[in-house]
């Protein structure tokens, strides 16, 4: 807004002064009429005064109502005095002069322009007020200090190709001589730390060159920075250098300690990290974007700032120069930080064969379920009930083509199955690649990407020439001629032409916004993370995670539309999130990661950070909650009370009567029965853990192996030909078996030599567990000449405490039978097992 000051013309106090002022006014009026009359504003003043207000270079608020066009108005002050006359009471009054009348008569155009400017200013003010009232959530990320530091880094940027760090050393020397740099404050007391004990800037980190990484785990750019930081830690291993992650949450769910712990384990973060829940360090140091990296001197001052990703080379040069400079001055301390890695504390890694399962897909004809076992870097194939069929990938993070055992993936996510060619397509996210799996030939092939992140916003290339950027989900076109790719890393949706073998952008200009358009080139997405095609094949639904909305893409015209959530009226507002059912823009979601269309009118939504499954009616644009409670956890049963933890994958099966869910942070696959409105958990115990030595085929490993993470209890049964085995299982006090979770046991037998054709027979081989103090009685008999044999009794125990989330526990009783001896009398063997109480810090499946 143009700002002006109000000035008063001098008052003539004598006839001589009046005459002089009148002459001056006449000359001024003539000048104004010929040059600047259109830019002047005449105001009637109070008694004994008159004047003209023009632009003045001052910051006074007075005069703001009269905006002046700076380009057309002279920077001068020309007084137009007013004639004075006395009234009957002898009081001097001000009357309008001829010059003022002339000036007023020639200014209607300007008066119209002034009214337009005033109206425009009022509209801006009203818009600002609207934003201030209805979009206050974004203000909590505002840092006043950040506005001051936005004008530039304190360190010069390095020249590309400059491998030495002399320039940085010189800059550091000047930095220290000038006494520049903001002092980093101490971390607040009481914050939760991960991978280490609480650290102090003035004690533990003093004497070290430190990178403070301000991140939030929903942010794809923050994820891209982690490998760069990991490489820096390797480059400077054994030196007085440290990385500290300062988690500054965008979403409410990201403030939770357990949610951050899951992200740290999932992304293999091994440096210390702190949950700066109130963003105190963020504001103190003037941070204004994710990710932001600060290089801190051994004395705790901010040396350099970097925003965004892709700064590995500059960071390396700055750190090298800093270590050299401060090392020469004996200001470094190489005392190591004590670490306590979160991944070593997580018992779920032992209790489940899956690790952070992401997307899922189904083969409806053969009733197969495909699971992107992201944390184990493989694809698992099983039946609808969870029975293991095969795995694809060696289990190590790599980019290898070839056979199922030779091939390798790196945190795969999106899956799309083409039944016409029996091919499974894979979005290999951290390999930045698009892969295909020929399930008939059992071969894996890379179609796009070379393992490195690209920044190509148009595409049009093939094979390794076409670099990708964090592909997250896939969707096949109706005619199976193309595969759509959610390119989360650069906020676009791409398509792969199967006939030409080319990948190119389909929709999105690469800007991270929630902007819908009638044209693909002007549409903007915000980290699209889930895709699903309507049954007609004309509409693709998109989980636009960073805008917390569900949007649609018309595949006939290329136009995009808002469906639910987000802020369609303000494209740059990516903070319109929450947990609210309703219609259209009134809906509030929180970082949804998956959608699944069932027909043309129903779309299921994995509202990931709200830990819920919701359903969208596309005819009415209404959304309602279908399953899940207000917090993360694990619980089966009725949909209103069941619990999930950041679900990220959905697939419809069983003739659209069941919805399968990748319950990511619980390491489980859940089944939502749409007929009975209940939630259950698939039995995944037959799925082998990765990198395990596979037994010989005749041993039937899927039937006879000890489940991963199971507690092993060995019993010596003896040499009798018949008898009874009593196994008593006691739940902890106040705990009960989870309703609907199907706690059970199963018995398998084989000879000690490894062959399955055992003579050992039991009266039953499986059964439910339902009592708090369960006694499983197993009667057996053997052949008279029976050789040494073994039986495994595998138990799955789902148990809960009232008003609490639930846990799962596996125990295996190994029954060793010796060769049948001369004494063949019946015997009874007993064993009691007490199920442990879950520990809150080392919870199983979201136990709280």
ZAMARGU-4260 file (C-alpha; in steps of 0.2 Angstrom, whole numbers, plus 5000, padded with zeros to 4 digits):
<rodrens>
0) 5000/5000/5000 | 5006/5017/4996 | 5009/5027/5012 | 5008/5046/5013 | 5009/5059/5026
5) 4997/5073/5029 | 5004/5090/5029 | 4996/5107/5033 | 4999/5122/5023 | 5006/5137/5032
10) 4992/5149/5039 | 4994/5167/5032 | 4995/5179/5047 | 4996/5196/5038 | 4989/5204/5023
15) 5006/5203/5015 | 5008/5185/5018 | 4991/5182/5012 | 4995/5191/4995 | 5011/5182/4993
20) 5002/5166/4996 | 4988/5170/4984 | 5001/5174/4970 | 5011/5158/4974 | 4994/5148/4974
25) 4990/5155/4957 | 5007/5150/4950 | 5006/5133/4957 | 4988/5130/4951 | 4994/5134/4933
30) 5008/5122/4935 | 4997/5109/4941 | 4984/5111/4927 | 4998/5108/4914 | 5007/5094/4923
35) 5001/5084/4937 | 4983/5089/4941 | 4977/5071/4939 | 4988/5065/4953 | 4983/5078/4966
40) 4970/5076/4979 | 4961/5091/4986 | 4955/5090/5004 | 4944/5103/5013 | 4954/5107/5029
45) 4948/5114/5046 | 4948/5132/5051 | 4962/5143/5045 | 4971/5130/5035 | 4972/5122/5018
50) 4984/5111/5008 | 4987/5097/4996 | 4993/5080/5001 | 5005/5072/4989 | 5016/5057/4990
55) 5029/5058/5004 | 5043/5045/5008 | 5037/5042/5026 | 5030/5027/5035 | 5016/5036/5043
60) 4999/5027/5043 | 4990/5044/5040 | 4986/5046/5021 | 4985/5027/5018 | 4967/5029/5012
65) 4972/5040/4998 | 4984/5030/4987 | 4994/5039/4974 | 5002/5032/4959 | 5021/5033/4962
70) 5025/5033/4944 | 5015/5048/4939 | 5015/5060/4954 | 5030/5072/4957 | 5038/5071/4974
75) 5034/5089/4979 | 5023/5099/4990 | 5013/5113/4982 | 5002/5124/4994 | 4986/5131/4988
80) 4981/5144/5001 | 4963/5147/5005 | 4955/5165/5006 | 4949/5170/5023 | 4934/5180/5027
85) 4926/5185/5044 | 4908/5180/5048 | 4896/5191/5058 | 4904/5185/5074 | 4921/5191/5069
90) 4928/5173/5067 | 4940/5170/5052 | 4934/5156/5041 | 4941/5147/5026 | 4933/5148/5009
95) 4937/5139/4993 | 4948/5149/4981 | 4946/5150/4962 | 4961/5139/4960 | 4953/5126/4971
100) 4937/5126/4961 | 4947/5124/4944 | 4957/5110/4952 | 4942/5101/4958 | 4934/5103/4941
105) 4948/5094/4932 | 4951/5079/4943 | 4936/5067/4940 | 4946/5054/4932 | 4958/5054/4946
110) 4944/5053/4959 | 4938/5037/4949 | 4955/5030/4950 | 4957/5033/4968 | 4940/5025/4972
115) 4946/5010/4962 | 4962/5009/4972 | 4953/5011/4988 | 4942/4996/4983 | 4957/4986/4978
120) 4965/4990/4995 | 4949/4985/5004 | 4948/4968/4995 | 4966/4965/4999 | 4963/4968/5017
125) 4947/4958/5017 | 4957/4943/5009 | 4971/4945/5022 | 4958/4945/5036 | 4950/4929/5028
130) 4967/4920/5027 | 4971/4926/5045 | 4955/4919/5052 | 4953/4903/5042 | 4971/4898/5039
135) 4979/4901/5055 | 4986/4883/5056 | 5000/4888/5044 | 5006/4903/5056 | 5013/4891/5068
140) 5027/4888/5056 | 5031/4906/5055 | 5048/4912/5061 | 5052/4930/5063 | 5070/4926/5064
145) 5068/4917/5047 | 5062/4933/5039 | 5079/4941/5044 | 5090/4927/5038 | 5080/4924/5022
150) 5091/4938/5013 | 5105/4926/5011 | 5117/4913/5018 | 5131/4917/5030 | 5143/4907/5019
155) 5146/4909/5001 | 5141/4895/4989 | 5154/4885/4982 | 5158/4885/4963 | 5153/4869/4954
160) 5167/4858/4951 | 5178/4866/4965 | 5185/4851/4974 | 5195/4860/4987 | 5189/4870/5001
165) 5201/4885/5002 | 5187/4897/4998 | 5177/4890/5012 | 5192/4891/5024 | 5194/4909/5020
170) 5176/4912/5022 | 5176/4904/5039 | 5191/4914/5044 | 5182/4930/5040 | 5167/4924/5048
175) 5176/4921/5065 | 5186/4938/5063 | 5169/4947/5061 | 5161/4938/5076 | 5146/4934/5066
180) 5135/4919/5068 | 5119/4916/5078 | 5122/4906/5094 | 5112/4890/5094 | 5102/4889/5110
185) 5101/4873/5121 | 5088/4860/5117 | 5073/4862/5128 | 5072/4850/5143 | 5060/4836/5143
190) 5061/4832/5124 | 5061/4814/5118 | 5077/4809/5110 | 5080/4794/5098 | 5096/4784/5095
195) 5105/4793/5110 | 5103/4800/5127 | 5098/4819/5127 | 5112/4830/5120 | 5118/4847/5125
200) 5125/4860/5113 | 5137/4866/5127 | 5143/4849/5133 | 5140/4834/5122 | 5141/4843/5105
205) 5154/4856/5110 | 5170/4853/5100 | 5161/4845/5085 | 5156/4852/5068 | 5137/4848/5069
210) 5124/4847/5055 | 5106/4851/5062 | 5094/4843/5050 | 5076/4851/5052 | 5065/4838/5045
215) 5047/4830/5046 | 5045/4812/5041 | 5030/4816/5029 | 5041/4826/5018 | 5048/4817/5002
220) 5062/4830/5001 | 5067/4826/5019 | 5068/4808/5014 | 5079/4812/5000 | 5091/4821/5011
225) 5094/4806/5023 | 5105/4796/5011 | 5115/4812/5009 | 5117/4814/5027 | 5121/4795/5029
230) 5135/4797/5016 | 5142/4812/5025 | 5143/4802/5041 | 5153/4789/5032 | 5164/4802/5024
235) 5169/4809/5041 | 5168/4793/5052 | 5179/4794/5067 | 5181/4813/5066 | 5173/4826/5077
240) 5158/4828/5067 | 5140/4824/5071 | 5122/4825/5063 | 5107/4828/5074 | 5090/4827/5067
245) 5078/4840/5074 | 5061/4833/5070 | 5049/4848/5067 | 5032/4841/5063 | 5020/4848/5050
250) 5005/4836/5054 | 4998/4833/5071 | 5001/4815/5070 | 5020/4818/5067 | 5022/4825/5084
255) 5019/4808/5092 | 5035/4800/5099 | 5030/4783/5093 | 5026/4789/5075 | 5043/4797/5074
260) 5051/4781/5081 | 5043/4772/5067 | 5050/4784/5054 | 5067/4783/5061 | 5067/4764/5061
265) 5059/4763/5044 | 5071/4775/5035 | 5086/4768/5045 | 5091/4784/5053 | 5105/4780/5065
270) 5111/4798/5070 | 5103/4806/5086 | 5086/4814/5083 | 5075/4824/5095 | 5056/4828/5094
275) 5055/4847/5094 | 5037/4845/5097 | 5033/4864/5099 | 5046/4869/5086 | 5056/4880/5098
280) 5073/4877/5090 | 5064/4880/5073 | 5059/4897/5078 | 5074/4902/5088 | 5086/4899/5073
285) 5074/4906/5060 | 5070/4890/5050 | 5056/4892/5037 | 5056/4877/5026 | 5058/4858/5026
290) 5071/4852/5025 | 5084/4864/5032 | 5102/4860/5036 | 5112/4871/5048 | 5131/4869/5049
295) 5136/4873/5067 | 5154/4877/5073 | 5162/4868/5088 | 5157/4883/5098 | 5139/4882/5094
300) 5137/4896/5081 | 5127/4894/5065 | 5141/4894/5051 | 5130/4890/5036 | 5112/4887/5030
305) 5106/4876/5017 | 5087/4874/5012 | 5081/4859/5001 | 5089/4844/4995 | 5104/4841/4984
310) 5118/4850/4994 | 5130/4835/4997 | 5145/4842/4989 | 5143/4859/4997 | 5140/4852/5014
315) 5156/4841/5012 | 5166/4855/5007 | 5160/4866/5021 | 5163/4852/5034 | 5180/4848/5028
320) 5185/4866/5029 | 5178/4868/5046 | 5187/4853/5053 | 5203/4859/5045 | 5201/4877/5052
325) 5195/4873/5069 | 5207/4858/5070 | 5222/4870/5068 | 5216/4880/5082 | 5214/4865/5094
330) 5195/4868/5096 | 5189/4851/5092 | 5184/4836/5103 | 5183/4818/5096 | 5174/4811/5111
335) 5161/4799/5103 | 5142/4801/5107 | 5134/4786/5115 | 5121/4778/5104 | 5106/4768/5107
340) 5098/4763/5091 | 5080/4762/5090 | 5080/4748/5078 | 5088/4737/5091 | 5074/4740/5103
345) 5059/4736/5091 | 5052/4719/5095 | 5041/4719/5080 | 5055/4715/5069 | 5056/4698/5077
350) 5037/4695/5078 | 5032/4698/5060 | 5039/4692/5044 | 5034/4709/5036 | 5042/4726/5039
355) 5033/4742/5035 | 5022/4734/5021 | 5017/4748/5009 | 5006/4745/4994 | 4996/4729/4990
360) 4988/4722/4974 | 4977/4707/4970 | 4975/4694/4957 | 4956/4692/4957 | 4956/4677/4946
365) 4969/4666/4955 | 4965/4674/4972 | 4983/4680/4975 | 4989/4694/4986 | 5004/4704/4982
370) 5013/4714/4996 | 5026/4727/4994 | 5036/4722/5009 | 5045/4739/5009 | 5056/4737/5024
375) 5062/4720/5019 | 5065/4726/5001 | 5055/4712/4993 | 5038/4708/4985 | 5029/4694/4994
380) 5015/4684/4985 | 5003/4674/4996 | 4985/4669/4995 | 4970/4680/5001 | 4971/4671/5018
385) 4990/4675/5020 | 4997/4658/5016 | 5014/4660/5008 | 5017/4656/4990 | 5033/4664/4985
390) 5044/4680/4988 | 5053/4691/4975 | 5069/4699/4979 | 5085/4695/4988 | 5080/4705/5003
395) 5095/4717/5001 | 5092/4736/4995 | 5099/4735/4978 | 5094/4737/4959 | 5097/4720/4951
400) 5087/4712/4937 | 5086/4693/4935 | 5078/4678/4943 | 5067/4680/4959 | 5082/4676/4970
405) 5095/4687/4960 | 5084/4702/4959 | 5084/4716/4971 | 5073/4731/4976 | 5075/4746/4988
410) 5059/4750/4998 | 5047/4746/4984 | 5029/4754/4986 | 5017/4754/4972 | 5010/4738/4963
415) 4999/4735/4948 | 4994/4718/4942 | 4991/4715/4923 | 4981/4698/4922 | 4982/4698/4903
420) 5001/4695/4904 | 5003/4689/4921 | 5014/4703/4925 | 5016/4713/4941 | 5023/4731/4939
425) 5032/4739/4954 | 5036/4757/4959 | 5054/4754/4966 | 5053/4770/4976 | 5071/4772/4983
430) 5079/4765/4968 | 5069/4778/4958 | 5064/4765/4945 | 5049/4757/4937 | 5051/4738/4936
435) 5041/4723/4929 | 5040/4705/4936 | 5035/4692/4924 | 5027/4679/4935 | 5026/4666/4922
440) 5045/4667/4918 | 5050/4672/4935 | 5060/4686/4929 | 5062/4704/4935 | 5066/4718/4923
445) 5069/4737/4925 | 5059/4747/4913 | 5063/4765/4918 | 5077/4772/4929 | 5095/4768/4934
450) 5095/4769/4953 | 5098/4788/4954 | 5086/4802/4957 | 5081/4812/4942 | 5074/4830/4940
455) 5066/4828/4922 | 5049/4836/4922 | 5044/4831/4904 | 5051/4813/4901 | 5050/4805/4884
460) 5065/4793/4886 | 5066/4774/4889 | 5075/4762/4900 | 5090/4769/4910 | 5090/4785/4900
465) 5074/4790/4909 | 5077/4795/4927 | 5063/4795/4939 | 5060/4804/4956 | 5053/4793/4970
470) 5038/4784/4961 | 5026/4780/4974 | 5011/4771/4967 | 5004/4763/4950 | 4988/4761/4941
475) 4984/4752/4925 | 4974/4760/4911 | 4958/4752/4907 | 4964/4744/4891 | 4981/4739/4899
480) 4991/4749/4886 | 4998/4761/4899 | 5003/4762/4917 | 5001/4778/4927 | 5014/4782/4940
485) 5012/4794/4955 | 5029/4803/4954 | 5029/4809/4972 | 5046/4816/4972 | 5042/4829/4959
490) 5023/4831/4962 | 5018/4824/4945 | 5008/4810/4938 | 5017/4801/4923 | 5012/4787/4911
495) 5022/4773/4904 | 5018/4768/4886 | 5020/4749/4886 | 5021/4748/4867 | 5034/4761/4865
500) 5043/4758/4881 | 5043/4777/4885 | 5039/4786/4901 | 5033/4804/4901 | 5023/4817/4911
505) 5004/4815/4910 | 4998/4828/4922 | 5007/4841/4933 | 5019/4856/4931 | 5030/4850/4946
510) 5025/4864/4958 | 5019/4858/4975 | 5002/4865/4975 | 4984/4860/4976 | 4979/4867/4960
515) 4966/4859/4948 | 4965/4864/4930 | 4957/4859/4914 | 4974/4856/4907 | 4987/4844/4912
520) 5001/4856/4910 | 4994/4869/4922 | 4988/4857/4935 | 4999/4856/4951 | 5000/4841/4963
525) 5007/4840/4981 | 5016/4823/4983 | 5003/4811/4975 | 5005/4795/4984 | 4990/4784/4979
530) 4981/4780/4963 | 4965/4770/4958 | 4955/4768/4943 | 4936/4769/4942 | 4927/4754/4935
535) 4923/4764/4919 | 4941/4768/4916 | 4938/4786/4913 | 4942/4793/4930 | 4958/4790/4941
540) 4957/4795/4959 | 4973/4802/4968 | 4978/4803/4986 | 4986/4820/4986 | 4995/4817/5002
545) 5003/4834/5006 | 4987/4844/5002 | 4978/4831/5013 | 4965/4829/4999 | 4958/4816/4987
550) 4957/4823/4969 | 4952/4815/4952 | 4960/4815/4935 | 4948/4814/4920 | 4958/4802/4908
555) 4948/4808/4893 | 4951/4827/4894 | 4966/4827/4906 | 4957/4839/4918 | 4959/4838/4937
560) 4945/4840/4950 | 4944/4842/4969 | 4934/4828/4977 | 4937/4829/4996 | 4948/4838/5008
565) 4961/4851/5005 | 4959/4869/5001 | 4953/4871/4983 | 4951/4890/4985 | 4969/4893/4990
570) 4981/4882/4980 | 4997/4886/4991 | 4988/4881/5007 | 4995/4864/5011 | 4989/4865/5029
575) 4971/4862/5027 | 4971/4845/5037 | 4962/4837/5051 | 4949/4823/5055 | 4932/4828/5049
580) 4918/4819/5039 | 4907/4829/5028 | 4906/4835/5010 | 4919/4841/4998 | 4930/4855/5004
585) 4923/4854/5022 | 4931/4836/5024 | 4947/4836/5033 | 4960/4822/5030 | 4977/4820/5037
590) 4991/4814/5024 | 4981/4801/5015 | 4992/4788/5006 | 4980/4777/4997 | 4964/4776/4988
595) 4954/4761/4981 | 4939/4763/4969 | 4925/4751/4970 | 4914/4754/4955 | 4911/4772/4949
600) 4903/4779/4965 | 4913/4772/4979 | 4931/4776/4984 | 4940/4769/5000 | 4953/4781/5008
605) 4967/4776/5019 | 4967/4792/5030 | 4985/4787/5035 | 4989/4800/5049 | 4972/4799/5056
610) 4974/4779/5057 | 4957/4777/5049 | 4949/4770/5033 | 4936/4782/5026 | 4924/4780/5011
615) 4920/4793/4998 | 4903/4794/4989 | 4908/4802/4972 | 4890/4806/4968 | 4887/4817/4983
620) 4906/4821/4987 | 4902/4815/5005 | 4915/4806/5016 | 4912/4796/5031 | 4923/4786/5043
625) 4922/4767/5040 | 4935/4760/5052 | 4948/4766/5065 | 4948/4776/5081 | 4957/4792/5086
630) 4974/4785/5089 | 4986/4772/5083 | 4986/4755/5089 | 4981/4737/5085 | 4964/4730/5088
635) 4952/4719/5078 | 4933/4717/5080 | 4920/4730/5077 | 4924/4744/5065 | 4920/4758/5077
640) 4933/4751/5090 | 4946/4743/5079 | 4963/4751/5078 | 4976/4754/5064 | 4993/4762/5063
645) 4996/4773/5048 | 4988/4762/5034 | 4996/4765/5017 | 4989/4752/5005 | 4972/4746/5000
650) 4965/4732/4988 | 4947/4726/4986 | 4944/4707/4984 | 4931/4693/4986 | 4919/4701/4973
655) 4920/4718/4982 | 4915/4710/4998 | 4931/4713/5007 | 4944/4727/5008 | 4962/4722/5012
660) 4973/4735/5021 | 4992/4736/5023 | 4993/4741/5041 | 5010/4748/5039 | 5016/4753/5056
665) 5009/4737/5064 | 5018/4726/5051 | 5002/4717/5047 | 4989/4715/5033 | 4971/4717/5039
670) 4954/4712/5032 | 4939/4723/5033 | 4923/4712/5030 | 4911/4724/5021 | 4896/4713/5024
675) 4899/4710/5043 | 4908/4727/5046 | 4922/4718/5056 | 4941/4719/5056 | 4952/4704/5056
680) 4971/4700/5054 | 4978/4689/5041 | 4989/4674/5047 | 5006/4678/5040 | 5016/4665/5050
685) 5020/4655/5035 | 5029/4669/5026 | 5048/4667/5029 | 5059/4681/5035 | 5071/4688/5022
690) 5089/4682/5021 | 5085/4666/5030 | 5092/4650/5024 | 5078/4641/5014 | 5076/4622/5019
695) 5075/4609/5006 | 5059/4607/4997 | 5054/4590/5004 | 5055/4598/5022 | 5040/4609/5018
700) 5048/4624/5026 | 5032/4634/5026 | 5024/4620/5037 | 5038/4615/5048 | 5048/4630/5052
705) 5048/4639/5068 | 5039/4656/5066 | 5051/4671/5066 | 5052/4679/5083 | 5043/4665/5092
710) 5049/4660/5109 | 5055/4642/5109 | 5051/4630/5123 | 5059/4613/5121 | 5051/4597/5130
715) 5059/4579/5131 | 5044/4568/5129 | 5053/4551/5130 | 5051/4535/5121 | 5033/4529/5124
720) 5022/4523/5110 | 5007/4533/5117 | 5004/4547/5130 | 4997/4564/5133 | 5006/4581/5132
725) 4997/4595/5142 | 5002/4613/5137 | 4996/4626/5149 | 4996/4644/5143 | 4993/4658/5156
730) 4990/4676/5150 | 4996/4690/5161 | 4984/4696/5175 | 4969/4707/5168 | 4973/4702/5150
735) 4961/4692/5139 | 4962/4685/5121 | 4957/4697/5108 | 4940/4694/5101 | 4940/4690/5083
740) 4959/4689/5081 | 4958/4669/5081 | 4972/4665/5093 | 4976/4647/5089 | 4988/4633/5089
745) 4994/4620/5076 | 5004/4604/5077 | 5017/4598/5064 | 5027/4582/5065 | 5043/4576/5056
750) 5057/4564/5059 | 5073/4571/5066 | 5082/4567/5049 | 5071/4581/5042 | 5058/4569/5032
755) 5040/4573/5034 | 5033/4555/5034 | 5033/4553/5053 | 5024/4539/5062 | 5019/4551/5076
760) 5000/4554/5076 | 4990/4566/5087 | 4972/4566/5090 | 4970/4584/5084 | 4982/4595/5074
765) 4975/4613/5077 | 4962/4622/5088 | 4957/4639/5095 | 4964/4647/5111 | 4951/4656/5121
770) 4953/4655/5139 | 4965/4665/5150 | 4972/4649/5157 | 4971/4638/5142 | 4977/4619/5144
775) 4980/4611/5127 | 4979/4592/5129 | 4987/4582/5114 | 4986/4563/5114 | 4998/4554/5103
780) 5003/4537/5097 | 5018/4530/5088 | 5024/4515/5079 | 5032/4501/5089 | 5048/4503/5079
785) 5047/4522/5079 | 5063/4532/5076 | 5067/4549/5084 | 5054/4561/5079 | 5050/4579/5083
790) 5033/4589/5084 | 5031/4607/5083 | 5016/4616/5092 | 5015/4633/5085 | 5004/4645/5095
795) 4998/4663/5090 | 4992/4673/5105 | 4982/4689/5102 | 4979/4697/5119 | 4972/4713/5126
800) 4970/4723/5142 | 4954/4732/5144 | 4953/4749/5137 | 4970/4747/5128 | 4977/4742/5112
805) 4982/4724/5109 | 4998/4714/5107 | 5003/4698/5099 | 5015/4684/5105 | 5021/4668/5096
810) 5027/4653/5106 | 5033/4636/5099 | 5034/4620/5109 | 5046/4608/5102 | 5042/4590/5107
815) 5057/4579/5106 | 5052/4560/5105 | 5066/4547/5106 | 5067/4530/5097 | 5054/4519/5104
820) 5061/4509/5118 | 5056/4493/5127 | 5045/4503/5140 | 5030/4508/5130 | 5018/4513/5144
825) 5008/4528/5142 | 5015/4544/5149 | 5010/4562/5152 | 5021/4577/5150 | 5016/4594/5156
830) 5023/4611/5153 | 5017/4628/5158 | 5021/4644/5149 | 5017/4662/5155 | 5014/4675/5142
835) 5024/4690/5146 | 5016/4707/5149 | 5020/4719/5134 | 5032/4733/5138 | 5026/4750/5133
840) 5043/4755/5126 | 5045/4739/5116 | 5027/4737/5112 | 5021/4724/5099 | 5009/4730/5086
845) 5005/4747/5093 | 5003/4741/5111 | 5001/4757/5122
</rodrens>
